[in-house]
């Protein structure tokens, strides 16, 4: 898990967005397989959901960091 998160952190926002789309599609396919009784390993659904959560968390962390950096830059400009 830690290695997976470290690999995700090394990716760009665009790569993460693409990975998120792929993960959503994979989750859809896994749910479809589970509904039709073709899924052998039901833990794959949980793993896909957790991967999506990790990606969304990383994207949100970066968004919050960008907002904080912009606010800090604006505060610095106002002081000058």
mmCIF file of the N, C-alpha and C atoms, coordinates in Angstrom:
data_MODEL
# 
_entry.id   MODEL 
# 
loop_
_atom_site.group_PDB 
_atom_site.id 
_atom_site.type_symbol 
_atom_site.label_atom_id 
_atom_site.label_alt_id 
_atom_site.label_comp_id 
_atom_site.label_asym_id 
_atom_site.label_entity_id 
_atom_site.label_seq_id 
_atom_site.pdbx_PDB_ins_code 
_atom_site.Cartn_x 
_atom_site.Cartn_y 
_atom_site.Cartn_z 
_atom_site.occupancy 
_atom_site.B_iso_or_equiv 
_atom_site.pdbx_formal_charge 
_atom_site.auth_seq_id 
_atom_site.auth_comp_id 
_atom_site.auth_asym_id 
_atom_site.auth_atom_id 
_atom_site.pdbx_PDB_model_num 
ATOM 1   N N  . UNK A 1 1  ? 0.822   -1.185  0.000   1.00 0.00 ? 1  UNK A N  1 
ATOM 2   C CA . UNK A 1 1  ? 0.000   0.000   0.000   1.00 0.00 ? 1  UNK A CA 1 
ATOM 3   C C  . UNK A 1 1  ? 0.868   1.252   0.000   1.00 0.00 ? 1  UNK A C  1 
ATOM 4   N N  . UNK A 1 2  ? 1.890   1.292   0.852   1.00 0.00 ? 2  UNK A N  1 
ATOM 5   C CA . UNK A 1 2  ? 2.737   2.477   0.918   1.00 0.00 ? 2  UNK A CA 1 
ATOM 6   C C  . UNK A 1 2  ? 3.459   2.692   -0.401  1.00 0.00 ? 2  UNK A C  1 
ATOM 7   N N  . UNK A 1 3  ? 3.875   1.621   -1.020  1.00 0.00 ? 3  UNK A N  1 
ATOM 8   C CA . UNK A 1 3  ? 4.552   1.740   -2.303  1.00 0.00 ? 3  UNK A CA 1 
ATOM 9   C C  . UNK A 1 3  ? 3.593   2.273   -3.352  1.00 0.00 ? 3  UNK A C  1 
ATOM 10  N N  . UNK A 1 4  ? 2.359   1.811   -3.317  1.00 0.00 ? 4  UNK A N  1 
ATOM 11  C CA . UNK A 1 4  ? 1.355   2.276   -4.267  1.00 0.00 ? 4  UNK A CA 1 
ATOM 12  C C  . UNK A 1 4  ? 1.107   3.772   -4.082  1.00 0.00 ? 4  UNK A C  1 
ATOM 13  N N  . UNK A 1 5  ? 0.993   4.221   -2.851  1.00 0.00 ? 5  UNK A N  1 
ATOM 14  C CA . UNK A 1 5  ? 0.773   5.635   -2.573  1.00 0.00 ? 5  UNK A CA 1 
ATOM 15  C C  . UNK A 1 5  ? 1.978   6.458   -2.996  1.00 0.00 ? 5  UNK A C  1 
ATOM 16  N N  . UNK A 1 6  ? 3.168   5.963   -2.753  1.00 0.00 ? 6  UNK A N  1 
ATOM 17  C CA . UNK A 1 6  ? 4.378   6.679   -3.164  1.00 0.00 ? 6  UNK A CA 1 
ATOM 18  C C  . UNK A 1 6  ? 4.433   6.805   -4.680  1.00 0.00 ? 6  UNK A C  1 
ATOM 19  N N  . UNK A 1 7  ? 4.034   5.754   -5.374  1.00 0.00 ? 7  UNK A N  1 
ATOM 20  C CA . UNK A 1 7  ? 4.002   5.812   -6.839  1.00 0.00 ? 7  UNK A CA 1 
ATOM 21  C C  . UNK A 1 7  ? 2.976   6.835   -7.314  1.00 0.00 ? 7  UNK A C  1 
ATOM 22  N N  . UNK A 1 8  ? 1.841   6.888   -6.646  1.00 0.00 ? 8  UNK A N  1 
ATOM 23  C CA . UNK A 1 8  ? 0.809   7.851   -7.032  1.00 0.00 ? 8  UNK A CA 1 
ATOM 24  C C  . UNK A 1 8  ? 1.274   9.282   -6.771  1.00 0.00 ? 8  UNK A C  1 
ATOM 25  N N  . UNK A 1 9  ? 1.975   9.501   -5.664  1.00 0.00 ? 9  UNK A N  1 
ATOM 26  C CA . UNK A 1 9  ? 2.459   10.850  -5.346  1.00 0.00 ? 9  UNK A CA 1 
ATOM 27  C C  . UNK A 1 9  ? 3.453   11.359  -6.384  1.00 0.00 ? 9  UNK A C  1 
ATOM 28  N N  . UNK A 1 10 ? 4.160   10.454  -7.034  1.00 0.00 ? 10 UNK A N  1 
ATOM 29  C CA . UNK A 1 10 ? 5.158   10.844  -8.028  1.00 0.00 ? 10 UNK A CA 1 
ATOM 30  C C  . UNK A 1 10 ? 4.519   11.259  -9.350  1.00 0.00 ? 10 UNK A C  1 
ATOM 31  N N  . UNK A 1 11 ? 3.250   10.999  -9.529  1.00 0.00 ? 11 UNK A N  1 
ATOM 32  C CA . UNK A 1 11 ? 2.574   11.306  -10.791 1.00 0.00 ? 11 UNK A CA 1 
ATOM 33  C C  . UNK A 1 11 ? 2.058   12.739  -10.815 1.00 0.00 ? 11 UNK A C  1 
ATOM 34  N N  . UNK A 1 12 ? 1.840   13.236  -12.028 1.00 0.00 ? 12 UNK A N  1 
ATOM 35  C CA . UNK A 1 12 ? 1.292   14.578  -12.200 1.00 0.00 ? 12 UNK A CA 1 
ATOM 36  C C  . UNK A 1 12 ? -0.221  14.539  -12.009 1.00 0.00 ? 12 UNK A C  1 
ATOM 37  N N  . UNK A 1 13 ? -0.813  15.721  -11.894 1.00 0.00 ? 13 UNK A N  1 
ATOM 38  C CA . UNK A 1 13 ? -2.259  15.808  -11.731 1.00 0.00 ? 13 UNK A CA 1 
ATOM 39  C C  . UNK A 1 13 ? -2.991  15.212  -12.928 1.00 0.00 ? 13 UNK A C  1 
ATOM 40  N N  . UNK A 1 14 ? -2.457  15.433  -14.116 1.00 0.00 ? 14 UNK A N  1 
ATOM 41  C CA . UNK A 1 14 ? -3.093  14.895  -15.319 1.00 0.00 ? 14 UNK A CA 1 
ATOM 42  C C  . UNK A 1 14 ? -3.043  13.371  -15.326 1.00 0.00 ? 14 UNK A C  1 
ATOM 43  N N  . UNK A 1 15 ? -1.906  12.819  -14.909 1.00 0.00 ? 15 UNK A N  1 
ATOM 44  C CA . UNK A 1 15 ? -1.783  11.362  -14.826 1.00 0.00 ? 15 UNK A CA 1 
ATOM 45  C C  . UNK A 1 15 ? -2.759  10.795  -13.797 1.00 0.00 ? 15 UNK A C  1 
ATOM 46  N N  . UNK A 1 16 ? -2.883  11.490  -12.671 1.00 0.00 ? 16 UNK A N  1 
ATOM 47  C CA . UNK A 1 16 ? -3.805  11.031  -11.636 1.00 0.00 ? 16 UNK A CA 1 
ATOM 48  C C  . UNK A 1 16 ? -5.250  11.093  -12.117 1.00 0.00 ? 16 UNK A C  1 
ATOM 49  N N  . UNK A 1 17 ? -5.590  12.136  -12.861 1.00 0.00 ? 17 UNK A N  1 
ATOM 50  C CA . UNK A 1 17 ? -6.946  12.240  -13.391 1.00 0.00 ? 17 UNK A CA 1 
ATOM 51  C C  . UNK A 1 17 ? -7.226  11.089  -14.361 1.00 0.00 ? 17 UNK A C  1 
ATOM 52  N N  . UNK A 1 18 ? -6.256  10.757  -15.183 1.00 0.00 ? 18 UNK A N  1 
ATOM 53  C CA . UNK A 1 18 ? -6.407  9.622   -16.091 1.00 0.00 ? 18 UNK A CA 1 
ATOM 54  C C  . UNK A 1 18 ? -6.517  8.310   -15.340 1.00 0.00 ? 18 UNK A C  1 
ATOM 55  N N  . UNK A 1 19 ? -5.702  8.164   -14.317 1.00 0.00 ? 19 UNK A N  1 
ATOM 56  C CA . UNK A 1 19 ? -5.746  6.959   -13.485 1.00 0.00 ? 19 UNK A CA 1 
ATOM 57  C C  . UNK A 1 19 ? -7.092  6.853   -12.765 1.00 0.00 ? 19 UNK A C  1 
ATOM 58  N N  . UNK A 1 20 ? -7.629  7.989   -12.346 1.00 0.00 ? 20 UNK A N  1 
ATOM 59  C CA . UNK A 1 20 ? -8.932  8.003   -11.686 1.00 0.00 ? 20 UNK A CA 1 
ATOM 60  C C  . UNK A 1 20 ? -10.021 7.523   -12.640 1.00 0.00 ? 20 UNK A C  1 
ATOM 61  N N  . UNK A 1 21 ? -9.984  8.000   -13.868 1.00 0.00 ? 21 UNK A N  1 
ATOM 62  C CA . UNK A 1 21 ? -10.960 7.552   -14.868 1.00 0.00 ? 21 UNK A CA 1 
ATOM 63  C C  . UNK A 1 21 ? -10.841 6.046   -15.110 1.00 0.00 ? 21 UNK A C  1 
ATOM 64  N N  . UNK A 1 22 ? -9.607  5.574   -15.233 1.00 0.00 ? 22 UNK A N  1 
ATOM 65  C CA . UNK A 1 22 ? -9.383  4.142   -15.452 1.00 0.00 ? 22 UNK A CA 1 
ATOM 66  C C  . UNK A 1 22 ? -9.875  3.321   -14.259 1.00 0.00 ? 22 UNK A C  1 
ATOM 67  N N  . UNK A 1 23 ? -9.645  3.828   -13.059 1.00 0.00 ? 23 UNK A N  1 
ATOM 68  C CA . UNK A 1 23 ? -10.067 3.109   -11.860 1.00 0.00 ? 23 UNK A CA 1 
ATOM 69  C C  . UNK A 1 23 ? -11.585 3.065   -11.750 1.00 0.00 ? 23 UNK A C  1 
ATOM 70  N N  . UNK A 1 24 ? -12.241 4.163   -12.116 1.00 0.00 ? 24 UNK A N  1 
ATOM 71  C CA . UNK A 1 24 ? -13.706 4.171   -12.114 1.00 0.00 ? 24 UNK A CA 1 
ATOM 72  C C  . UNK A 1 24 ? -14.248 3.153   -13.116 1.00 0.00 ? 24 UNK A C  1 
ATOM 73  N N  . UNK A 1 25 ? -13.631 3.084   -14.284 1.00 0.00 ? 25 UNK A N  1 
ATOM 74  C CA . UNK A 1 25 ? -14.063 2.119   -15.301 1.00 0.00 ? 25 UNK A CA 1 
ATOM 75  C C  . UNK A 1 25 ? -13.829 0.688   -14.814 1.00 0.00 ? 25 UNK A C  1 
ATOM 76  N N  . UNK A 1 26 ? -12.690 0.457   -14.177 1.00 0.00 ? 26 UNK A N  1 
ATOM 77  C CA . UNK A 1 26 ? -12.393 -0.875  -13.648 1.00 0.00 ? 26 UNK A CA 1 
ATOM 78  C C  . UNK A 1 26 ? -13.398 -1.257  -12.564 1.00 0.00 ? 26 UNK A C  1 
ATOM 79  N N  . UNK A 1 27 ? -13.748 -0.308  -11.697 1.00 0.00 ? 27 UNK A N  1 
ATOM 80  C CA . UNK A 1 27 ? -14.730 -0.573  -10.650 1.00 0.00 ? 27 UNK A CA 1 
ATOM 81  C C  . UNK A 1 27 ? -16.085 -0.914  -11.259 1.00 0.00 ? 27 UNK A C  1 
ATOM 82  N N  . UNK A 1 28 ? -16.470 -0.184  -12.289 1.00 0.00 ? 28 UNK A N  1 
ATOM 83  C CA . UNK A 1 28 ? -17.726 -0.472  -12.977 1.00 0.00 ? 28 UNK A CA 1 
ATOM 84  C C  . UNK A 1 28 ? -17.723 -1.901  -13.508 1.00 0.00 ? 28 UNK A C  1 
ATOM 85  N N  . UNK A 1 29 ? -16.627 -2.276  -14.169 1.00 0.00 ? 29 UNK A N  1 
ATOM 86  C CA . UNK A 1 29 ? -16.525 -3.627  -14.724 1.00 0.00 ? 29 UNK A CA 1 
ATOM 87  C C  . UNK A 1 29 ? -16.548 -4.693  -13.632 1.00 0.00 ? 29 UNK A C  1 
ATOM 88  N N  . UNK A 1 30 ? -15.873 -4.423  -12.517 1.00 0.00 ? 30 UNK A N  1 
ATOM 89  C CA . UNK A 1 30 ? -15.869 -5.380  -11.411 1.00 0.00 ? 30 UNK A CA 1 
ATOM 90  C C  . UNK A 1 30 ? -17.263 -5.538  -10.821 1.00 0.00 ? 30 UNK A C  1 
ATOM 91  N N  . UNK A 1 31 ? -17.974 -4.438  -10.660 1.00 0.00 ? 31 UNK A N  1 
ATOM 92  C CA . UNK A 1 31 ? -19.340 -4.518  -10.134 1.00 0.00 ? 31 UNK A CA 1 
ATOM 93  C C  . UNK A 1 31 ? -20.244 -5.284  -11.089 1.00 0.00 ? 31 UNK A C  1 
ATOM 94  N N  . UNK A 1 32 ? -20.052 -5.079  -12.367 1.00 0.00 ? 32 UNK A N  1 
ATOM 95  C CA . UNK A 1 32 ? -20.848 -5.797  -13.361 1.00 0.00 ? 32 UNK A CA 1 
ATOM 96  C C  . UNK A 1 32 ? -20.555 -7.295  -13.285 1.00 0.00 ? 32 UNK A C  1 
ATOM 97  N N  . UNK A 1 33 ? -19.280 -7.647  -13.170 1.00 0.00 ? 33 UNK A N  1 
ATOM 98  C CA . UNK A 1 33 ? -18.904 -9.054  -13.049 1.00 0.00 ? 33 UNK A CA 1 
ATOM 99  C C  . UNK A 1 33 ? -19.473 -9.666  -11.773 1.00 0.00 ? 33 UNK A C  1 
ATOM 100 N N  . UNK A 1 34 ? -19.456 -8.904  -10.682 1.00 0.00 ? 34 UNK A N  1 
ATOM 101 C CA . UNK A 1 34 ? -19.996 -9.407  -9.422  1.00 0.00 ? 34 UNK A CA 1 
ATOM 102 C C  . UNK A 1 34 ? -21.499 -9.641  -9.535  1.00 0.00 ? 34 UNK A C  1 
ATOM 103 N N  . UNK A 1 35 ? -22.190 -8.747  -10.222 1.00 0.00 ? 35 UNK A N  1 
ATOM 104 C CA . UNK A 1 35 ? -23.636 -8.874  -10.367 1.00 0.00 ? 35 UNK A CA 1 
ATOM 105 C C  . UNK A 1 35 ? -24.014 -10.075 -11.227 1.00 0.00 ? 35 UNK A C  1 
ATOM 106 N N  . UNK A 1 36 ? -23.174 -10.407 -12.185 1.00 0.00 ? 36 UNK A N  1 
ATOM 107 C CA . UNK A 1 36 ? -23.468 -11.533 -13.068 1.00 0.00 ? 36 UNK A CA 1 
ATOM 108 C C  . UNK A 1 36 ? -22.862 -12.841 -12.563 1.00 0.00 ? 36 UNK A C  1 
ATOM 109 N N  . UNK A 1 37 ? -22.177 -12.787 -11.427 1.00 0.00 ? 37 UNK A N  1 
ATOM 110 C CA . UNK A 1 37 ? -21.611 -13.992 -10.840 1.00 0.00 ? 37 UNK A CA 1 
ATOM 111 C C  . UNK A 1 37 ? -20.316 -14.450 -11.475 1.00 0.00 ? 37 UNK A C  1 
ATOM 112 N N  . UNK A 1 38 ? -19.653 -13.595 -12.210 1.00 0.00 ? 38 UNK A N  1 
ATOM 113 C CA . UNK A 1 38 ? -18.418 -13.964 -12.894 1.00 0.00 ? 38 UNK A CA 1 
ATOM 114 C C  . UNK A 1 38 ? -17.162 -13.561 -12.124 1.00 0.00 ? 38 UNK A C  1 
ATOM 115 N N  . UNK A 1 39 ? -17.321 -12.828 -11.043 1.00 0.00 ? 39 UNK A N  1 
ATOM 116 C CA . UNK A 1 39 ? -16.163 -12.329 -10.301 1.00 0.00 ? 39 UNK A CA 1 
ATOM 117 C C  . UNK A 1 39 ? -15.701 -13.379 -9.296  1.00 0.00 ? 39 UNK A C  1 
ATOM 118 N N  . UNK A 1 40 ? -14.470 -13.827 -9.431  1.00 0.00 ? 40 UNK A N  1 
ATOM 119 C CA . UNK A 1 40 ? -13.936 -14.862 -8.551  1.00 0.00 ? 40 UNK A CA 1 
ATOM 120 C C  . UNK A 1 40 ? -13.411 -14.269 -7.247  1.00 0.00 ? 40 UNK A C  1 
ATOM 121 N N  . UNK A 1 41 ? -12.783 -13.114 -7.319  1.00 0.00 ? 41 UNK A N  1 
ATOM 122 C CA . UNK A 1 41 ? -12.171 -12.491 -6.142  1.00 0.00 ? 41 UNK A CA 1 
ATOM 123 C C  . UNK A 1 41 ? -12.913 -11.197 -5.826  1.00 0.00 ? 41 UNK A C  1 
ATOM 124 N N  . UNK A 1 42 ? -13.822 -11.253 -4.858  1.00 0.00 ? 42 UNK A N  1 
ATOM 125 C CA . UNK A 1 42 ? -14.643 -10.086 -4.545  1.00 0.00 ? 42 UNK A CA 1 
ATOM 126 C C  . UNK A 1 42 ? -13.841 -8.979  -3.863  1.00 0.00 ? 42 UNK A C  1 
ATOM 127 N N  . UNK A 1 43 ? -12.654 -9.292  -3.381  1.00 0.00 ? 43 UNK A N  1 
ATOM 128 C CA . UNK A 1 43 ? -11.809 -8.276  -2.750  1.00 0.00 ? 43 UNK A CA 1 
ATOM 129 C C  . UNK A 1 43 ? -11.325 -7.247  -3.764  1.00 0.00 ? 43 UNK A C  1 
ATOM 130 N N  . UNK A 1 44 ? -11.379 -7.585  -5.040  1.00 0.00 ? 44 UNK A N  1 
ATOM 131 C CA . UNK A 1 44 ? -10.966 -6.642  -6.076  1.00 0.00 ? 44 UNK A CA 1 
ATOM 132 C C  . UNK A 1 44 ? -11.835 -5.393  -6.063  1.00 0.00 ? 44 UNK A C  1 
ATOM 133 N N  . UNK A 1 45 ? -13.105 -5.541  -5.724  1.00 0.00 ? 45 UNK A N  1 
ATOM 134 C CA . UNK A 1 45 ? -14.010 -4.388  -5.670  1.00 0.00 ? 45 UNK A CA 1 
ATOM 135 C C  . UNK A 1 45 ? -13.540 -3.437  -4.575  1.00 0.00 ? 45 UNK A C  1 
ATOM 136 N N  . UNK A 1 46 ? -13.247 -3.988  -3.410  1.00 0.00 ? 46 UNK A N  1 
ATOM 137 C CA . UNK A 1 46 ? -12.776 -3.164  -2.296  1.00 0.00 ? 46 UNK A CA 1 
ATOM 138 C C  . UNK A 1 46 ? -11.453 -2.491  -2.631  1.00 0.00 ? 46 UNK A C  1 
ATOM 139 N N  . UNK A 1 47 ? -10.549 -3.221  -3.256  1.00 0.00 ? 47 UNK A N  1 
ATOM 140 C CA . UNK A 1 47 ? -9.252  -2.651  -3.626  1.00 0.00 ? 47 UNK A CA 1 
ATOM 141 C C  . UNK A 1 47 ? -9.410  -1.525  -4.639  1.00 0.00 ? 47 UNK A C  1 
ATOM 142 N N  . UNK A 1 48 ? -10.321 -1.684  -5.578  1.00 0.00 ? 48 UNK A N  1 
ATOM 143 C CA . UNK A 1 48 ? -10.563 -0.633  -6.570  1.00 0.00 ? 48 UNK A CA 1 
ATOM 144 C C  . UNK A 1 48 ? -11.131 0.613   -5.897  1.00 0.00 ? 48 UNK A C  1 
ATOM 145 N N  . UNK A 1 49 ? -12.060 0.419   -4.964  1.00 0.00 ? 49 UNK A N  1 
ATOM 146 C CA . UNK A 1 49 ? -12.628 1.566   -4.245  1.00 0.00 ? 49 UNK A CA 1 
ATOM 147 C C  . UNK A 1 49 ? -11.558 2.294   -3.439  1.00 0.00 ? 49 UNK A C  1 
ATOM 148 N N  . UNK A 1 50 ? -10.685 1.546   -2.816  1.00 0.00 ? 50 UNK A N  1 
ATOM 149 C CA . UNK A 1 50 ? -9.621  2.164   -2.020  1.00 0.00 ? 50 UNK A CA 1 
ATOM 150 C C  . UNK A 1 50 ? -8.624  2.907   -2.902  1.00 0.00 ? 50 UNK A C  1 
ATOM 151 N N  . UNK A 1 51 ? -8.334  2.363   -4.067  1.00 0.00 ? 51 UNK A N  1 
ATOM 152 C CA . UNK A 1 51 ? -7.426  3.048   -5.001  1.00 0.00 ? 51 UNK A CA 1 
ATOM 153 C C  . UNK A 1 51 ? -8.037  4.369   -5.449  1.00 0.00 ? 51 UNK A C  1 
ATOM 154 N N  . UNK A 1 52 ? -9.328  4.365   -5.744  1.00 0.00 ? 52 UNK A N  1 
ATOM 155 C CA . UNK A 1 52 ? -10.020 5.599   -6.124  1.00 0.00 ? 52 UNK A CA 1 
ATOM 156 C C  . UNK A 1 52 ? -9.944  6.608   -4.984  1.00 0.00 ? 52 UNK A C  1 
ATOM 157 N N  . UNK A 1 53 ? -10.144 6.146   -3.764  1.00 0.00 ? 53 UNK A N  1 
ATOM 158 C CA . UNK A 1 53 ? -10.078 7.042   -2.605  1.00 0.00 ? 53 UNK A CA 1 
ATOM 159 C C  . UNK A 1 53 ? -8.679  7.630   -2.445  1.00 0.00 ? 53 UNK A C  1 
ATOM 160 N N  . UNK A 1 54 ? -7.647  6.818   -2.649  1.00 0.00 ? 54 UNK A N  1 
ATOM 161 C CA . UNK A 1 54 ? -6.270  7.325   -2.549  1.00 0.00 ? 54 UNK A CA 1 
ATOM 162 C C  . UNK A 1 54 ? -6.011  8.409   -3.582  1.00 0.00 ? 54 UNK A C  1 
ATOM 163 N N  . UNK A 1 55 ? -6.452  8.167   -4.805  1.00 0.00 ? 55 UNK A N  1 
ATOM 164 C CA . UNK A 1 55 ? -6.225  9.138   -5.877  1.00 0.00 ? 55 UNK A CA 1 
ATOM 165 C C  . UNK A 1 55 ? -6.965  10.431  -5.581  1.00 0.00 ? 55 UNK A C  1 
ATOM 166 N N  . UNK A 1 56 ? -8.220  10.329  -5.161  1.00 0.00 ? 56 UNK A N  1 
ATOM 167 C CA . UNK A 1 56 ? -8.996  11.530  -4.851  1.00 0.00 ? 56 UNK A CA 1 
ATOM 168 C C  . UNK A 1 56 ? -8.376  12.299  -3.688  1.00 0.00 ? 56 UNK A C  1 
ATOM 169 N N  . UNK A 1 57 ? -7.857  11.577  -2.706  1.00 0.00 ? 57 UNK A N  1 
ATOM 170 C CA . UNK A 1 57 ? -7.212  12.224  -1.562  1.00 0.00 ? 57 UNK A CA 1 
ATOM 171 C C  . UNK A 1 57 ? -5.978  12.997  -2.006  1.00 0.00 ? 57 UNK A C  1 
ATOM 172 N N  . UNK A 1 58 ? -5.159  12.389  -2.851  1.00 0.00 ? 58 UNK A N  1 
ATOM 173 C CA . UNK A 1 58 ? -3.958  13.070  -3.337  1.00 0.00 ? 58 UNK A CA 1 
ATOM 174 C C  . UNK A 1 58 ? -4.316  14.312  -4.152  1.00 0.00 ? 58 UNK A C  1 
ATOM 175 N N  . UNK A 1 59 ? -5.322  14.197  -5.008  1.00 0.00 ? 59 UNK A N  1 
ATOM 176 C CA . UNK A 1 59 ? -5.737  15.356  -5.805  1.00 0.00 ? 59 UNK A CA 1 
ATOM 177 C C  . UNK A 1 59 ? -6.249  16.475  -4.903  1.00 0.00 ? 59 UNK A C  1 
ATOM 178 N N  . UNK A 1 60 ? -7.005  16.125  -3.879  1.00 0.00 ? 60 UNK A N  1 
ATOM 179 C CA . UNK A 1 60 ? -7.534  17.137  -2.963  1.00 0.00 ? 60 UNK A CA 1 
ATOM 180 C C  . UNK A 1 60 ? -6.409  17.768  -2.142  1.00 0.00 ? 60 UNK A C  1 
ATOM 181 N N  . UNK A 1 61 ? -5.443  16.974  -1.710  1.00 0.00 ? 61 UNK A N  1 
ATOM 182 C CA . UNK A 1 61 ? -4.297  17.522  -0.974  1.00 0.00 ? 61 UNK A CA 1 
ATOM 183 C C  . UNK A 1 61 ? -3.574  18.563  -1.815  1.00 0.00 ? 61 UNK A C  1 
ATOM 184 N N  . UNK A 1 62 ? -3.372  18.245  -3.081  1.00 0.00 ? 62 UNK A N  1 
ATOM 185 C CA . UNK A 1 62 ? -2.688  19.188  -3.974  1.00 0.00 ? 62 UNK A CA 1 
ATOM 186 C C  . UNK A 1 62 ? -3.528  20.437  -4.199  1.00 0.00 ? 62 UNK A C  1 
ATOM 187 N N  . UNK A 1 63 ? -4.828  20.281  -4.292  1.00 0.00 ? 63 UNK A N  1 
ATOM 188 C CA . UNK A 1 63 ? -5.713  21.432  -4.472  1.00 0.00 ? 63 UNK A CA 1 
ATOM 189 C C  . UNK A 1 63 ? -5.660  22.350  -3.253  1.00 0.00 ? 63 UNK A C  1 
ATOM 190 N N  . UNK A 1 64 ? -5.707  21.769  -2.075  1.00 0.00 ? 64 UNK A N  1 
ATOM 191 C CA . UNK A 1 64 ? -5.642  22.558  -0.843  1.00 0.00 ? 64 UNK A CA 1 
ATOM 192 C C  . UNK A 1 64 ? -4.293  23.251  -0.728  1.00 0.00 ? 64 UNK A C  1 
ATOM 193 N N  . UNK A 1 65 ? -3.221  22.559  -1.077  1.00 0.00 ? 65 UNK A N  1 
ATOM 194 C CA . UNK A 1 65 ? -1.885  23.148  -1.026  1.00 0.00 ? 65 UNK A CA 1 
ATOM 195 C C  . UNK A 1 65 ? -1.772  24.324  -1.988  1.00 0.00 ? 65 UNK A C  1 
ATOM 196 N N  . UNK A 1 66 ? -2.351  24.195  -3.176  1.00 0.00 ? 66 UNK A N  1 
ATOM 197 C CA . UNK A 1 66 ? -2.314  25.287  -4.153  1.00 0.00 ? 66 UNK A CA 1 
ATOM 198 C C  . UNK A 1 66 ? -3.089  26.497  -3.640  1.00 0.00 ? 66 UNK A C  1 
ATOM 199 N N  . UNK A 1 67 ? -4.222  26.258  -3.002  1.00 0.00 ? 67 UNK A N  1 
ATOM 200 C CA . UNK A 1 67 ? -5.015  27.361  -2.441  1.00 0.00 ? 67 UNK A CA 1 
ATOM 201 C C  . UNK A 1 67 ? -4.243  28.042  -1.316  1.00 0.00 ? 67 UNK A C  1 
ATOM 202 N N  . UNK A 1 68 ? -3.600  27.253  -0.465  1.00 0.00 ? 68 UNK A N  1 
ATOM 203 C CA . UNK A 1 68 ? -2.827  27.816  0.642   1.00 0.00 ? 68 UNK A CA 1 
ATOM 204 C C  . UNK A 1 68 ? -1.645  28.621  0.122   1.00 0.00 ? 68 UNK A C  1 
ATOM 205 N N  . UNK A 1 69 ? -0.987  28.118  -0.913  1.00 0.00 ? 69 UNK A N  1 
ATOM 206 C CA . UNK A 1 69 ? 0.134   28.851  -1.497  1.00 0.00 ? 69 UNK A CA 1 
ATOM 207 C C  . UNK A 1 69 ? -0.332  30.162  -2.115  1.00 0.00 ? 69 UNK A C  1 
ATOM 208 N N  . UNK A 1 70 ? -1.473  30.142  -2.773  1.00 0.00 ? 70 UNK A N  1 
ATOM 209 C CA . UNK A 1 70 ? -2.011  31.357  -3.376  1.00 0.00 ? 70 UNK A CA 1 
ATOM 210 C C  . UNK A 1 70 ? -2.394  32.369  -2.300  1.00 0.00 ? 70 UNK A C  1 
ATOM 211 N N  . UNK A 1 71 ? -2.964  31.890  -1.212  1.00 0.00 ? 71 UNK A N  1 
ATOM 212 C CA . UNK A 1 71 ? -3.342  32.783  -0.119  1.00 0.00 ? 71 UNK A CA 1 
ATOM 213 C C  . UNK A 1 71 ? -2.105  33.370  0.550   1.00 0.00 ? 71 UNK A C  1 
ATOM 214 N N  . UNK A 1 72 ? -1.066  32.569  0.706   1.00 0.00 ? 72 UNK A N  1 
ATOM 215 C CA . UNK A 1 72 ? 0.172   33.062  1.307   1.00 0.00 ? 72 UNK A CA 1 
ATOM 216 C C  . UNK A 1 72 ? 0.824   34.093  0.398   1.00 0.00 ? 72 UNK A C  1 
ATOM 217 N N  . UNK A 1 73 ? 0.768   33.859  -0.899  1.00 0.00 ? 73 UNK A N  1 
ATOM 218 C CA . UNK A 1 73 ? 1.324   34.820  -1.852  1.00 0.00 ? 73 UNK A CA 1 
ATOM 219 C C  . UNK A 1 73 ? 0.543   36.121  -1.842  1.00 0.00 ? 73 UNK A C  1 
ATOM 220 N N  . UNK A 1 74 ? -0.763  36.043  -1.726  1.00 0.00 ? 74 UNK A N  1 
ATOM 221 C CA . UNK A 1 74 ? -1.599  37.242  -1.679  1.00 0.00 ? 74 UNK A CA 1 
ATOM 222 C C  . UNK A 1 74 ? -1.356  38.011  -0.387  1.00 0.00 ? 74 UNK A C  1 
ATOM 223 N N  . UNK A 1 75 ? -1.163  37.301  0.712   1.00 0.00 ? 75 UNK A N  1 
ATOM 224 C CA . UNK A 1 75 ? -0.894  37.961  1.987   1.00 0.00 ? 75 UNK A CA 1 
ATOM 225 C C  . UNK A 1 75 ? 0.452   38.666  1.947   1.00 0.00 ? 75 UNK A C  1 
ATOM 226 N N  . UNK A 1 76 ? 1.426   38.074  1.299   1.00 0.00 ? 76 UNK A N  1 
ATOM 227 C CA . UNK A 1 76 ? 2.745   38.683  1.173   1.00 0.00 ? 76 UNK A CA 1 
ATOM 228 C C  . UNK A 1 76 ? 2.667   39.949  0.331   1.00 0.00 ? 76 UNK A C  1 
ATOM 229 N N  . UNK A 1 77 ? 1.876   39.928  -0.727  1.00 0.00 ? 77 UNK A N  1 
ATOM 230 C CA . UNK A 1 77 ? 1.719   41.107  -1.583  1.00 0.00 ? 77 UNK A CA 1 
ATOM 231 C C  . UNK A 1 77 ? 1.010   42.234  -0.845  1.00 0.00 ? 77 UNK A C  1 
ATOM 232 N N  . UNK A 1 78 ? 0.058   41.895  0.007   1.00 0.00 ? 78 UNK A N  1 
ATOM 233 C CA . UNK A 1 78 ? -0.678  42.911  0.753   1.00 0.00 ? 78 UNK A CA 1 
ATOM 234 C C  . UNK A 1 78 ? 0.189   43.582  1.806   1.00 0.00 ? 78 UNK A C  1 
ATOM 235 N N  . UNK A 1 79 ? 1.153   42.871  2.359   1.00 0.00 ? 79 UNK A N  1 
ATOM 236 C CA . UNK A 1 79 ? 2.034   43.435  3.369   1.00 0.00 ? 79 UNK A CA 1 
ATOM 237 C C  . UNK A 1 79 ? 3.022   44.420  2.762   1.00 0.00 ? 79 UNK A C  1 
ATOM 238 N N  . UNK A 1 80 ? 3.380   44.221  1.528   1.00 0.00 ? 80 UNK A N  1 
ATOM 239 C CA . UNK A 1 80 ? 4.399   45.059  0.890   1.00 0.00 ? 80 UNK A CA 1 
ATOM 240 C C  . UNK A 1 80 ? 3.892   46.403  0.479   1.00 0.00 ? 80 UNK A C  1 
# 
